[in-house]
Amino acid sequence: MVSLVRPDCPVSASLDELEIGSDNVDLPRPGVTDVLPMAKSISAEDYRLRNGFEALRRQLLDERFADRLDRSLSYWALAADRRLPLALLDYSVRELLHMPFERLSATAGVGRKKLGSLIMLLQRVTDDTVPLPPVEVMLAAAAGNDAIPAAAPPVVAADFDPALVSETMWEQWCESVKRHDLKRERLGRLAPSLLDLPTVIWNTPLSEYVSRSLREIRKRRTHGEKRVRVVLELFSSIHRLLASVGTHHRLSIRLMPRFISPVEDWLSELAQRDTLPDEQEIRQSLALPLLNQIAIDGGPIVQKLAEGRLGIESSPQSVRLQARKLNVTRARVYQLLETCSKIMDVRWPEGRVALSYYSERFHLSGMEPRALQLFDLIRDLFYPFRPSILYPPVELATDESASDSTGEVDAAIQDVAAHVEAE
Protein backbone atom coordinates (compact mmCIF):
# COMPACT_ATOMS: atom_id res chain seq x y z
CA MET A 1 0.00 0.00 0.00
CA VAL A 2 1.34 3.38 -1.03
CA SER A 3 0.69 6.37 1.15
CA LEU A 4 0.51 9.95 -0.02
CA VAL A 5 1.22 12.81 2.29
CA ARG A 6 0.27 16.37 1.52
CA PRO A 7 2.79 18.94 2.62
CA ASP A 8 0.12 20.99 4.31
CA CYS A 9 -1.55 18.03 6.01
CA PRO A 10 -0.10 15.81 8.73
CA VAL A 11 -2.61 13.00 7.92
CA SER A 12 -1.71 10.31 5.34
CA ALA A 13 -4.21 8.51 3.05
CA SER A 14 -3.87 5.20 1.19
CA LEU A 15 -4.62 4.73 -2.53
CA ASP A 16 -7.55 2.45 -1.67
CA GLU A 17 -9.21 5.31 0.17
CA LEU A 18 -8.93 7.66 -2.81
CA GLU A 19 -11.03 7.62 -5.92
CA ILE A 20 -8.32 7.91 -8.57
CA GLY A 21 -9.36 10.00 -11.53
CA SER A 22 -12.42 11.31 -9.81
CA ASP A 23 -13.07 15.00 -9.84
CA ASN A 24 -14.32 14.72 -6.35
CA VAL A 25 -11.25 13.54 -4.50
CA ASP A 26 -11.86 13.91 -0.85
CA LEU A 27 -8.46 14.50 0.74
CA PRO A 28 -8.36 14.79 4.50
CA ARG A 29 -7.80 18.40 5.60
CA PRO A 30 -6.54 19.50 8.95
CA GLY A 31 -9.11 20.93 11.29
CA VAL A 32 -8.73 23.99 13.41
CA THR A 33 -7.03 21.97 16.12
CA ASP A 34 -4.66 20.36 13.63
CA VAL A 35 -3.02 23.59 12.40
CA LEU A 36 0.76 23.60 13.06
CA PRO A 37 2.14 26.57 15.02
CA MET A 38 3.71 29.20 12.80
CA ALA A 39 7.36 30.06 13.43
CA LYS A 40 8.11 33.62 14.61
CA SER A 41 8.89 35.81 11.63
CA ILE A 42 12.54 36.71 11.34
CA SER A 43 13.48 39.91 9.57
CA ALA A 44 16.63 40.70 7.67
CA GLU A 45 17.74 42.78 10.66
CA ASP A 46 17.43 39.72 12.92
CA TYR A 47 19.55 37.67 10.53
CA ARG A 48 22.16 40.40 10.45
CA LEU A 49 22.33 40.56 14.25
CA ARG A 50 22.50 36.79 14.58
CA ASN A 51 25.24 36.46 11.97
CA GLY A 52 27.22 39.30 13.53
CA PHE A 53 27.00 37.72 16.97
CA GLU A 54 28.00 34.27 15.69
CA ALA A 55 30.97 35.71 13.78
CA LEU A 56 32.20 37.55 16.87
CA ARG A 57 31.66 34.44 19.00
CA ARG A 58 33.95 32.40 16.73
CA GLN A 59 36.54 35.18 16.70
CA LEU A 60 36.58 35.80 20.45
CA LEU A 61 36.86 32.14 21.35
CA ASP A 62 40.32 32.20 19.77
CA GLU A 63 43.16 31.83 22.29
CA ARG A 64 44.57 35.30 21.65
CA PHE A 65 41.51 36.86 23.28
CA ALA A 66 41.45 34.52 26.28
CA ASP A 67 42.76 37.18 28.70
CA ARG A 68 39.83 39.49 27.87
CA LEU A 69 36.92 37.11 28.28
CA ASP A 70 36.65 37.25 32.08
CA ARG A 71 36.03 40.99 32.12
CA SER A 72 32.45 42.13 32.42
CA LEU A 73 30.78 43.59 29.36
CA SER A 74 30.55 46.93 31.17
CA TYR A 75 34.34 47.20 31.01
CA TRP A 76 34.08 47.96 27.30
CA ALA A 77 31.32 50.58 27.59
CA LEU A 78 32.13 54.27 27.20
CA ALA A 79 30.47 57.33 28.66
CA ALA A 80 29.11 58.42 25.27
CA ASP A 81 27.43 55.08 24.53
CA ARG A 82 23.65 55.03 24.34
CA ARG A 83 21.04 52.23 24.33
CA LEU A 84 23.32 49.87 26.23
CA PRO A 85 21.91 46.44 27.14
CA LEU A 86 21.87 47.16 30.88
CA ALA A 87 20.57 43.68 31.72
CA LEU A 88 23.72 42.13 30.20
CA LEU A 89 26.44 44.54 31.35
CA ASP A 90 27.31 42.59 34.50
CA TYR A 91 27.91 39.34 32.63
CA SER A 92 31.45 38.46 31.62
CA VAL A 93 32.25 38.22 27.92
CA ARG A 94 32.84 34.49 28.36
CA GLU A 95 29.37 33.99 29.83
CA LEU A 96 27.76 35.92 26.99
CA LEU A 97 29.60 33.94 24.32
CA HIS A 98 28.26 30.69 25.77
CA MET A 99 24.66 31.93 25.71
CA PRO A 100 22.53 31.05 22.66
CA PHE A 101 21.57 34.06 20.61
CA GLU A 102 17.90 33.17 21.14
CA ARG A 103 18.32 33.54 24.90
CA LEU A 104 20.04 36.92 24.54
CA SER A 105 17.35 38.23 22.20
CA ALA A 106 14.64 37.01 24.58
CA THR A 107 16.10 38.90 27.56
CA ALA A 108 13.64 41.37 29.00
CA GLY A 109 14.46 44.92 27.96
CA VAL A 110 16.84 43.86 25.18
CA GLY A 111 15.50 44.63 21.73
CA ARG A 112 17.14 44.94 18.34
CA LYS A 113 18.83 48.28 19.09
CA LYS A 114 20.34 46.98 22.32
CA LEU A 115 21.43 43.78 20.61
CA GLY A 116 23.21 46.04 18.14
CA SER A 117 24.93 47.74 21.09
CA LEU A 118 25.90 44.30 22.43
CA ILE A 119 27.58 43.46 19.13
CA MET A 120 29.31 46.87 19.18
CA LEU A 121 30.76 46.14 22.64
CA LEU A 122 31.87 42.67 21.61
CA GLN A 123 33.56 44.22 18.59
CA ARG A 124 35.55 46.44 20.97
CA VAL A 125 36.77 43.34 22.78
CA THR A 126 38.50 42.29 19.58
CA ASP A 127 40.18 45.68 19.15
CA ASP A 128 43.66 46.11 20.53
CA THR A 129 42.97 49.78 21.27
CA VAL A 130 39.79 50.96 22.97
CA PRO A 131 38.31 54.27 21.72
CA LEU A 132 38.73 57.15 24.11
CA PRO A 133 35.63 58.56 25.77
CA PRO A 134 35.01 62.28 25.26
CA VAL A 135 36.18 63.30 28.75
CA GLU A 136 39.52 61.59 28.21
CA VAL A 137 40.67 63.52 25.15
CA MET A 138 43.63 64.92 27.08
CA LEU A 139 45.22 61.50 27.09
CA ALA A 140 45.26 61.44 23.31
CA ALA A 141 46.55 65.01 23.22
CA ALA A 142 49.50 63.93 25.34
CA ALA A 143 50.26 61.27 22.73
CA GLY A 144 50.41 63.93 20.02
CA ASN A 145 47.15 63.16 18.23
CA ASP A 146 46.29 66.36 16.38
CA ALA A 147 42.86 65.09 15.42
CA ILE A 148 41.68 65.36 19.01
CA PRO A 149 41.43 68.65 20.94
CA ALA A 150 44.36 69.45 23.20
CA ALA A 151 42.22 69.99 26.27
CA ALA A 152 39.10 68.38 27.65
CA PRO A 153 36.09 70.51 28.52
CA PRO A 154 35.75 71.02 32.26
CA VAL A 155 33.38 68.62 33.98
CA VAL A 156 31.07 70.35 36.44
CA ALA A 157 30.44 68.41 39.64
CA ALA A 158 26.69 68.60 39.14
CA ASP A 159 27.10 67.03 35.69
CA PHE A 160 29.24 64.12 36.87
CA ASP A 161 27.36 60.85 36.46
CA PRO A 162 29.07 57.83 38.07
CA ALA A 163 26.77 55.48 36.16
CA LEU A 164 28.55 56.45 32.93
CA VAL A 165 32.02 55.56 34.21
CA SER A 166 33.30 52.40 32.54
CA GLU A 167 36.00 50.00 33.63
CA THR A 168 38.18 51.34 30.82
CA MET A 169 37.93 54.88 32.14
CA TRP A 170 38.52 53.72 35.71
CA GLU A 171 41.73 51.90 34.72
CA GLN A 172 43.00 55.03 33.00
CA TRP A 173 42.30 57.12 36.10
CA CYS A 174 44.08 54.64 38.35
CA GLU A 175 47.03 54.55 35.97
CA SER A 176 47.42 58.34 36.30
CA VAL A 177 47.52 57.99 40.09
CA LYS A 178 50.13 55.22 39.93
CA ARG A 179 52.24 56.93 37.26
CA HIS A 180 52.70 60.02 39.44
CA ASP A 181 53.14 58.03 42.66
CA LEU A 182 50.06 59.44 44.40
CA LYS A 183 48.92 56.19 45.99
CA ARG A 184 49.81 57.37 49.49
CA GLU A 185 47.83 60.59 49.19
CA ARG A 186 44.64 60.65 51.25
CA LEU A 187 41.20 61.20 49.82
CA GLY A 188 40.54 64.09 52.19
CA ARG A 189 43.62 66.00 51.08
CA LEU A 190 42.63 66.06 47.41
CA ALA A 191 38.82 66.06 47.57
CA PRO A 192 37.09 69.18 46.15
CA SER A 193 35.19 69.59 49.44
CA LEU A 194 35.17 67.57 52.64
CA LEU A 195 31.48 68.32 53.04
CA ASP A 196 30.79 65.76 50.30
CA LEU A 197 33.25 63.20 51.64
CA PRO A 198 32.22 60.91 54.54
CA THR A 199 34.44 61.54 57.56
CA VAL A 200 35.38 57.87 57.89
CA ILE A 201 37.29 57.93 54.58
CA TRP A 202 39.02 61.31 54.95
CA ASN A 203 42.29 59.55 55.77
CA THR A 204 41.86 56.63 53.36
CA PRO A 205 44.81 56.51 50.91
CA LEU A 206 44.21 56.31 47.16
CA SER A 207 45.97 52.94 47.19
CA GLU A 208 42.82 51.50 48.76
CA TYR A 209 41.08 51.91 45.38
CA VAL A 210 43.71 51.70 42.63
CA SER A 211 44.08 47.95 43.14
CA ARG A 212 40.33 47.31 42.81
CA SER A 213 38.11 47.15 39.76
CA LEU A 214 35.16 49.47 39.44
CA ARG A 215 32.83 46.53 39.84
CA GLU A 216 34.49 45.53 43.13
CA ILE A 217 34.21 49.07 44.51
CA ARG A 218 30.52 49.29 43.67
CA LYS A 219 29.85 45.97 45.37
CA ARG A 220 31.55 46.88 48.67
CA ARG A 221 29.07 46.91 51.52
CA THR A 222 30.44 50.13 52.98
CA HIS A 223 30.22 52.00 49.67
CA GLY A 224 26.81 53.26 48.74
CA GLU A 225 25.92 55.44 45.80
CA LYS A 226 27.09 58.69 47.44
CA ARG A 227 30.46 57.33 48.53
CA VAL A 228 31.16 55.75 45.15
CA ARG A 229 30.29 59.02 43.45
CA VAL A 230 32.75 61.14 45.45
CA VAL A 231 35.54 58.58 45.00
CA LEU A 232 35.04 58.41 41.24
CA GLU A 233 34.76 62.19 40.95
CA LEU A 234 38.03 62.62 42.84
CA PHE A 235 39.90 60.16 40.62
CA SER A 236 38.39 61.80 37.55
CA SER A 237 39.64 65.22 38.69
CA ILE A 238 43.14 63.88 39.29
CA HIS A 239 43.23 62.23 35.88
CA ARG A 240 42.01 65.33 34.03
CA LEU A 241 44.74 67.31 35.74
CA LEU A 242 47.58 64.83 35.11
CA ALA A 243 46.60 62.98 31.93
CA SER A 244 48.70 65.22 29.69
CA VAL A 245 51.58 65.54 32.17
CA GLY A 246 54.54 63.30 31.50
CA THR A 247 57.06 61.92 33.97
CA HIS A 248 60.63 63.07 34.56
CA HIS A 249 63.48 61.14 36.17
CA ARG A 250 64.49 64.14 38.33
CA LEU A 251 61.24 66.09 38.75
CA SER A 252 57.95 65.14 40.36
CA ILE A 253 54.51 66.65 40.85
CA ARG A 254 53.00 67.38 44.24
CA LEU A 255 49.25 67.82 44.52
CA MET A 256 47.87 69.91 47.35
CA PRO A 257 44.89 72.15 48.12
CA ARG A 258 45.26 75.54 46.45
CA PHE A 259 45.38 77.55 49.72
CA ILE A 260 48.57 75.83 50.90
CA SER A 261 51.00 77.20 48.32
CA PRO A 262 50.62 80.94 49.11
CA VAL A 263 50.69 80.26 52.86
CA GLU A 264 53.89 78.21 52.59
CA ASP A 265 55.45 80.86 50.33
CA TRP A 266 54.68 83.48 52.97
CA LEU A 267 56.20 81.36 55.74
CA SER A 268 59.32 80.79 53.63
CA GLU A 269 59.61 84.52 53.10
CA LEU A 270 59.44 85.08 56.87
CA ALA A 271 62.41 82.79 57.35
CA GLN A 272 64.52 84.97 55.06
CA ARG A 273 63.78 88.39 56.51
CA ASP A 274 64.65 90.11 59.75
CA THR A 275 61.38 91.92 60.38
CA LEU A 276 58.45 90.27 62.12
CA PRO A 277 54.93 90.35 60.69
CA ASP A 278 52.33 92.61 62.25
CA GLU A 279 48.75 91.73 63.12
CA GLN A 280 47.36 92.80 59.73
CA GLU A 281 49.89 90.71 57.80
CA ILE A 282 49.14 87.61 59.86
CA ARG A 283 45.44 88.11 59.31
CA GLN A 284 45.79 88.48 55.52
CA SER A 285 48.49 85.91 54.85
CA LEU A 286 47.56 83.18 57.34
CA ALA A 287 44.18 83.56 59.03
CA LEU A 288 42.04 84.39 56.01
CA PRO A 289 43.37 81.61 53.72
CA LEU A 290 42.72 79.03 56.45
CA LEU A 291 39.26 80.41 57.15
CA ASN A 292 38.37 80.34 53.46
CA GLN A 293 39.26 76.67 53.39
CA ILE A 294 37.14 76.07 56.49
CA ALA A 295 34.19 77.61 54.63
CA ILE A 296 34.71 75.10 51.81
CA ASP A 297 35.18 72.05 54.04
CA GLY A 298 33.20 72.89 57.19
CA GLY A 299 30.38 75.13 56.05
CA PRO A 300 29.33 78.66 57.01
CA ILE A 301 28.47 77.91 60.67
CA VAL A 302 31.93 76.56 61.48
CA GLN A 303 33.51 79.40 59.53
CA LYS A 304 31.61 82.04 61.54
CA LEU A 305 32.58 80.42 64.83
CA ALA A 306 36.23 80.31 63.75
CA GLU A 307 36.16 83.97 62.66
CA GLY A 308 34.68 84.99 66.00
CA ARG A 309 37.23 82.93 67.87
CA LEU A 310 40.09 84.66 66.04
CA GLY A 311 38.53 88.11 66.21
CA ILE A 312 38.62 88.75 62.47
CA GLU A 313 35.78 91.29 62.42
CA SER A 314 35.73 92.22 66.10
CA SER A 315 37.47 91.39 69.34
CA PRO A 316 38.14 87.65 69.82
CA GLN A 317 35.13 85.83 71.28
CA SER A 318 35.28 83.28 74.05
CA VAL A 319 33.61 79.90 73.76
CA ARG A 320 31.27 80.91 76.59
CA LEU A 321 30.09 83.97 74.66
CA GLN A 322 29.66 82.03 71.41
CA ALA A 323 27.60 79.36 73.17
CA ARG A 324 25.39 82.05 74.67
CA LYS A 325 24.84 83.71 71.29
CA LEU A 326 23.97 80.44 69.57
CA ASN A 327 21.91 79.21 72.52
CA VAL A 328 23.85 75.95 72.65
CA THR A 329 26.12 74.32 75.20
CA ARG A 330 29.82 75.07 75.35
CA ALA A 331 30.46 71.41 74.55
CA ARG A 332 28.63 71.86 71.26
CA VAL A 333 30.74 74.89 70.37
CA TYR A 334 33.91 72.96 71.20
CA GLN A 335 32.68 70.16 68.96
CA LEU A 336 32.15 72.53 66.04
CA LEU A 337 35.48 74.28 66.55
CA GLU A 338 37.21 70.90 66.70
CA THR A 339 36.16 70.45 63.08
CA CYS A 340 38.74 73.08 62.13
CA SER A 341 41.63 71.01 63.47
CA LYS A 342 40.28 67.83 61.87
CA ILE A 343 40.09 69.58 58.51
CA MET A 344 43.64 70.92 58.74
CA ASP A 345 44.98 67.54 59.87
CA VAL A 346 43.93 66.07 56.55
CA ARG A 347 44.26 69.14 54.31
CA TRP A 348 47.57 70.56 55.56
CA PRO A 349 49.20 68.24 58.12
CA GLU A 350 52.56 69.90 57.50
CA GLY A 351 51.15 73.11 58.98
CA ARG A 352 51.44 71.76 62.52
CA VAL A 353 55.24 71.64 62.35
CA ALA A 354 55.48 74.96 60.49
CA LEU A 355 53.32 76.90 62.96
CA SER A 356 55.06 75.28 65.92
CA TYR A 357 58.42 76.47 64.62
CA TYR A 358 57.26 80.07 64.12
CA SER A 359 55.46 80.11 67.44
CA GLU A 360 58.73 79.51 69.27
CA ARG A 361 60.52 82.05 67.09
CA PHE A 362 57.88 84.75 67.61
CA HIS A 363 57.78 84.24 71.39
CA LEU A 364 61.54 84.55 71.65
CA SER A 365 61.74 87.55 69.31
CA GLY A 366 59.59 89.97 71.30
CA MET A 367 56.78 90.16 68.76
CA GLU A 368 54.11 92.86 69.04
CA PRO A 369 51.53 91.53 71.59
CA ARG A 370 48.39 91.69 69.44
CA ALA A 371 50.12 90.07 66.47
CA LEU A 372 51.44 87.34 68.78
CA GLN A 373 47.99 86.83 70.30
CA LEU A 374 46.42 86.37 66.84
CA PHE A 375 49.10 83.92 65.80
CA ASP A 376 48.62 81.88 69.00
CA LEU A 377 44.85 81.83 68.51
CA ILE A 378 45.33 80.57 64.95
CA ARG A 379 47.63 77.83 66.13
CA ASP A 380 45.36 76.84 69.01
CA LEU A 381 42.32 76.68 66.75
CA PHE A 382 43.75 74.81 63.79
CA TYR A 383 46.50 72.81 65.49
CA PRO A 384 45.55 72.66 69.20
CA PHE A 385 48.24 71.79 71.71
CA ARG A 386 48.62 71.72 75.51
CA PRO A 387 49.60 75.14 76.89
CA SER A 388 53.31 75.37 77.49
CA ILE A 389 54.76 76.70 80.75
CA LEU A 390 57.54 78.24 78.68
CA TYR A 391 55.19 80.61 76.88
CA PRO A 392 52.36 81.88 79.13
CA PRO A 393 49.35 83.63 77.53
CA VAL A 394 50.01 87.15 76.34
CA GLU A 395 48.52 89.78 78.66
CA LEU A 396 46.74 92.64 76.88
CA ALA A 397 45.20 95.85 78.16
CA THR A 398 41.45 95.48 78.61
CA ASP A 399 39.26 97.61 76.37
CA GLU A 400 36.26 98.28 78.62
CA SER A 401 34.27 99.84 75.78
CA ALA A 402 34.31 96.56 73.84
CA SER A 403 31.37 94.23 74.27
CA ASP A 404 33.77 91.31 74.42
CA SER A 405 36.89 92.13 76.45
CA THR A 406 40.29 90.61 75.95
CA GLY A 407 39.93 89.18 79.46
CA GLU A 408 37.36 86.83 77.98
CA VAL A 409 40.02 85.69 75.51
CA ASP A 410 42.25 84.60 78.40
CA ALA A 411 39.27 82.85 79.97
CA ALA A 412 38.61 81.12 76.65
CA ILE A 413 42.21 79.89 76.51
CA GLN A 414 41.77 78.44 80.01
CA ASP A 415 38.52 76.84 78.84
CA VAL A 416 40.34 75.19 75.97
CA ALA A 417 43.04 73.94 78.33
CA ALA A 418 40.44 72.54 80.74
CA HIS A 419 38.64 70.88 77.83
CA VAL A 420 41.86 69.26 76.61
CA GLU A 421 42.72 68.07 80.14
CA ALA A 422 39.22 66.60 80.56
CA GLU A 423 39.62 64.60 77.37
N, C-alpha and C positions, 0 to 999 in steps of 0.2 A: 504494500500500500504506500502510495506516494502522498506526502503531505505538502501543502502549499501554505506559506506564511506570508501574509501581507505586512509590509513594513510598518504600516500604521496600526496594525492590530496584533495584540499579543496572543490571539486565539488561532490555532491551526485547524484546517478542515481537510478531510480525505477526499479523493476523487469520487468515491462512491456516494458521498453526500452532496456532490455538485452535479447539476444538470449541464453537462458539457454541450456547448453550442446553443444553449437556450439563451434567449434575450433576457430572461428573468432569473439571473443567477443570484441566488440569495446568499451573499457572503456575510459571515458573522461580523458585526460591527461593535466596537467597544461602547459600553454604556457610559453614563456619567461617572460612575464609580470606577470605571476601568481606564480613565484617562491618565497617562503617565505625567508626572510632575515636570514642568518646564524648567530647564536650567536657567540660572540668573544671567541676564544679558551682559555681555562683556564688551565694552567699547574699545576703540583703538587706543584711547588713553590708558585703559587698564592694562592692555597688552604691553604698551610702552613701559609702564611702571614695573610690571612683572619682569619683563626682559632686562630692564636696567638693574633691578635688584638682583636677579639671578647672575648677571654678568659680574656685578661687584662682589657677590658672595664667592664666586669661583676665584676672583682675583685676590680677595682679602684672605682666603684660606691658604694662600701660598706662604711658605715659611718666612719669607722676608718681611712679612707684616705681623709676625707672631707677637712681637713685643708691644704692639699697639692694641691688640684685641681685648685686653683686660681693662682698658680704660672705659669709663662710662661714655655714652653717646654725648652727654652734655659737655664733655671736655672739648669737643670739636665745634661747639656752637659759639658764635660771635655776638657781640652786643647789637649789631645792626640786623641780625637775622629776624625774620618775621614768619609767622605761621609754623612755628616749631611743633613737632609732635610731643607735647609735654608729657603724655602718658608713657613715652618710651625713653625719655632722656636719662632716666636712672639705670637703665639696663646697660650692661657692658656690650661692646661691639660683638664679642664672641657669642653672647646669649642671643643677640638679634640675628646673627648669621645662621644660628641653628633653629630659628623659628620659621615655620612655613609662611610663605607670603600671604596665604589665605588668612592665617591667624593675625598677622600684622594689619591687614586691611580690614579685618573685622573688629579691631580694637576700638572701643568706645571713644569718640572724639577724634578719631584719625580718619580723615577723608582723603580724597585724591591730592589736594594741595599739600596736606601734611605728609603724605607718603612721598610726594616730590621733595619736600624738605628733608625727609629721612634719607633719600637717595643722595641729595646734595651733601649731607653730613658724612655719609659713608664714602662719597667721592673724596672728601677732604682727608679721610683716613689714609687713602692711597697716596696723597700728595706728600712729598718730602718737606715742603714748606707750607705752613698754614697762613692764610691771608691775615693781614693785620686788621684789627678792628679800628674804627675811626678814631677812638680816643688814644690810640697807641701810635699815631703817625710820627711822633718824635723819634721813635726807635728806628724807623726807616730813614728819617732825616739824618740820624747819626751815622747810618751806613752809606750815606752819600747818594740816596735815591732822589733825583731831581724831580721825578714825577709826582712826589708826595710833598705836601707843604712842610716847611721847615719847623713849624711849631703847631702844637695841638691847641684847639680852642679851649679856654678855661672851662672846667666843669664846676658848676655851682653846686653847693652842698644839697640844696633842695632838689636839684635835678638828678642826683646820684641814685641809681636804682640797683641795689645789690642783686636783684633777680636776673639782671642782664650780664652779670660777671661770669665768664666761662672759665673752665679749668686752664685753657690756654692763656688767657689774660692773667690769671692768678699766678701761674708759673713765671710769667715775665716779670710781674711785680716782685715776686720773691727773689728772682735772679738779680734784680737791681739792688735789693737789700744786701744780698750776699756779696755781690761784686764790689760794693763800697764798704764792706765790713761793718754793717750797721746792726748786726744780729744782737749785740749786747745793749743797744739802745732800748729804753723803756717806752711803752706805749704812751704814758702820760707826758713824757718830755716832748714828744713830737705831735701829739694830737692837736687838731685845730682849736678845740675847747674842751676843758675837763668837765664842763657841765654835761656834755653828751657822752662822756666815758664813765662807765661804772667804777666806783672807787676801788673795788676789789681787783681791778686789772690795771690800775695806774702804774704799778711797778712791774708789770709783766713784761719781760724782754721780747723783742721781735722774734727771737729764735724759737719761741714757743709756737709760732705759726708757720715759719718758713719751711719746716720739715713736714708739714701736714698738707694734704690735698684739700681743695675747697670743699669737697664732699664730706671729708672727715670733720672739718671745722663746723659745718652746718649741722652735723649729726651729734655734736657734743651736747651733753645734757645741760651744761652750764651756759651754753651759748644760744640765746634766743634770737629773735629777728633783730632787735635793737642792737645787741652786742655784736652780732655778725656784721651789721651795717657799718658801725663805727670802725671796726677792725679793717674791713675792706676799703672803706673810704680813706683811712690813714695810709694803707699800703698803696692805694691808687695815687694819693698826693705825693708820696715819696717817689714813686716811679715816674710820674710826670715831671718831677723836678730833676731827676737824675738820669732819665732814659738817654738823653743826648750827651751826657757827660762821660768822657772816657776815663781810664785809669792811668796813673803815672807811678813809676817805680820809686819816686822820691817825694811825691806830693799826695796828699789825701784831702778828703772833704769831711768837714764836721758840720752836722746839722744841729741847730739849736733854735729855741724860740727867738723871735726877732728882737725882743726887748733886751736880751742879754748882751749883744754885741756893743751897743753904745754905752751901757753901764760898765762893762769891762774895760772899754777904751778910756772911759773917764777915770776909773781906778788906776789904770796903768799910767795915765798922765799925772795923777797925784803922786805916784812913786818917783816921778822924775823932776818934781818941782819943790821949791823950798817953802812956798806959801801954803797955808792951810785953807781949806774951803770955808766959806761963811754959811750961815743958815740958808740963805736963798739958793746958793749953788747946790747944797745938799738936797734941798727940796726939789729943784728942777732936774738934777742929774741922777738922783737915786730914788727919792720917795715917789715921785710921780710915775716914772716908768714901772716901778713895782706895783703901784696902785692900779695903773691901767691894765696890767696883766691880771690882777685880782678881779677886776670888773669882767674880764673875759672868762676867767675860770671859776669864779666864785659867785658872780651875780651882783646886782646893785646893792642889796642889803649888806652883804659882807664888805663891799667897797666903802659904803658910807660909814660903817662902824670903824673900819681901818683908818679912813680919813679923819674921823673924829678923834680916834686914839692918838694919831700923830699930830693933830692940831694943824691940818693943812689950811682950813678956812677960818679957824678961830683958835682959841687956846686949847691945848690938849685936854681931852675929856677922860675922866676916870671911868672904870668899868661900872662903878656904882651909879654914876650919873647916866650913863648910857642905858643901863637896865631900867632906871626910873623913867627915862624918856620913852623907851619902847614898851614899858609896862610888862617886862619879863624879869625872870630871875637873873642874878649875876652869873649863875652857872650856865644859863643859856647864852649869855653874851660871851663868856669864856669859850663855849663850844663853837660859836660862830667865828670868833677871832682865831681860834686854833686852826680853822680852815686855811688861813693865810700861810701858816708855817707848813702845813701839809702840801699846799700847792707849790711853795718854793722848794720843798724837799725833792719834789719830782721834776719841777721845771728847771731849777737852777741850784742843784745841790752844791756846786762849787762856791756859791755865794757865802756859805757858812764860814769857810776858811778865810775868804777874802775879807769879809766884814769883821771877823775876829782879829785879823792882823791889823786893820786900820783902827779898830777900837783901842787896842793897846797903844798904837802910835799916837792917836789923838789925845788920849788921856795923859800920856807922858810929855806931850808937846805944848801943854797949856792952851788948848783950843778955846775959842770964845764960848762961854757957857751955854748960850741958847743953841748954837750950832752943835755943840757936843750933846746937849739934851736930845735934839732931834735925831742925831745919829744913833744914840743909844735906844731911843724909842723904836726906830726902824729895825735895829738889830733884835731887840726884845720881841717885836711883833712877828717878824718874818723868820727869825732864827733864835727862838727863845733859849735862854741858858740860865743857870743858877747864878744869882747875884754874887759877885766876887768881893771879898773883903779888901782886895787891893784897890778897887775903884768904887768907892761909895757913891751913891746918887748925887748928882750935881744940885747944889742948893741955889735957888733963884729967888730974887726979890718978888714978894707977893703983890700982884696988881689987884687991889681991893675993888676997883671999878669993874673988873671982869666978872661975868656971871659964873665962870668956872676958873677958880684960882689955880695957880701953879702948885699950891699945897695939895690940891686934889691929885695932881700928877704924881707927887711923891707917895700919896696914899694908894694910888693905883698900882705903882711899882711894888709896894708892900703886898697889895692884894695878889698880884701875879706871883710873887715869891711864896706867899702862903698857899696859893693854889698849887704851885709846883711841888711844894713840900708835902701837901696833902695827897698828891698823886703818888 
